[in-house]
Amino acid sequence: MDVEKPRLSPREQLLRFLLAGLPSFALAFPLNWVLVEYAGFHKAAAYGIVLLCQVTVNFFTCYFFVFQKGSDTPLLHQFWQFIVGIIGFRCGDWAIYSIATTYFSVPYLLMQIANVSIFSLLKFSFARKIMGEPSPERL
């Protein structure tokens, strides 16, 4: 018997969205450090690689954990919408990070943490439009 889960409120979705970002952040912080400190990547290049990894992990955690009922759009289509849209946010994230660490000598790991705060609500709002608003007949 298929029991349908109750629909989460926007506040509950935001909390889950923030929690769903923890696995990718847990991956990103040490990956950024290893790429910069041990692999010799430039900070901006390393962070670009980190961001691509984070976006992919975040999509799947959001898909399975945050937006349970999701939209009617097929998974692969949602994935590409998510990637393209979040990459736009991540370009802003990367630009702010790169300027702050290159021209203002802000410590790179501190700036990485600061950008999480800056962009979280914007990304949640975007992800909710793509993945979290099922059509009325699915409610």
ZIZIFEN-V732926 format. One record per residue. N is the residue number from 0. D_FIRST is the distance of its C-alpha to the first C-alpha in Angstrom with 1 decimal. Layout:
BEGIN
<<N,D_FIRST> <N,D_FIRST>>
END
This chain:
BEGIN
<<0,0.0> <1,3.8> <2,6.2> <3,9.6> <4,12.6> <5,15.7> <6,18.5> <7,21.3> <8,24.8> <9,27.6> <10,29.1> <11,25.9> <12,25.6> <13,29.4> <14,29.0> <15,26.2> <16,28.3> <17,31.3> <18,29.5> <19,28.0> <20,31.6> <21,32.6> <22,31.7> <23,33.7> <24,36.5> <25,36.6> <26,37.1> <27,39.5> <28,42.0> <29,43.0> <30,42.8> <31,45.2> <32,47.5> <33,47.6> <34,48.2> <35,51.0> <36,52.6> <37,52.2> <38,51.7> <39,54.3> <40,52.3> <41,53.7> <42,51.6> <43,50.6> <44,49.6> <45,47.6> <46,45.7> <47,44.9> <48,43.3> <49,41.4> <50,40.1> <51,38.7> <52,36.8> <53,35.5> <54,34.3> <55,32.3> <56,30.6> <57,30.1> <58,28.3> <59,25.6> <60,25.3> <61,25.1> <62,22.6> <63,20.1> <64,21.1> <65,22.7> <66,21.4> <67,17.6> <68,17.1> <69,20.4> <70,22.4> <71,21.9> <72,24.6> <73,23.9> <74,24.0> <75,27.5> <76,28.9> <77,27.7> <78,29.1> <79,32.5> <80,32.6> <81,31.9> <82,34.5> <83,37.2> <84,36.7> <85,36.5> <86,39.4> <87,41.4> <88,40.7> <89,41.4> <90,44.7> <91,45.7> <92,44.6> <93,46.6> <94,49.6> <95,49.8> <96,49.3> <97,51.9> <98,54.5> <99,54.0> <100,54.3> <101,57.0> <102,59.3> <103,58.7> <104,58.2> <105,54.9> <106,53.4> <107,50.8> <108,48.1> <109,48.7> <110,48.4> <111,45.1> <112,43.8> <113,45.4> <114,43.8> <115,40.3> <116,41.2> <117,42.9> <118,40.1> <119,36.8> <120,36.5> <121,37.6> <122,35.1> <123,32.2> <124,33.2> <125,33.4> <126,30.1> <127,28.3> <128,29.8> <129,28.6> <130,25.1> <131,24.1> <132,24.4> <133,21.7> <134,22.8> <135,22.3> <136,19.8> <137,17.4> <138,17.8>>
END
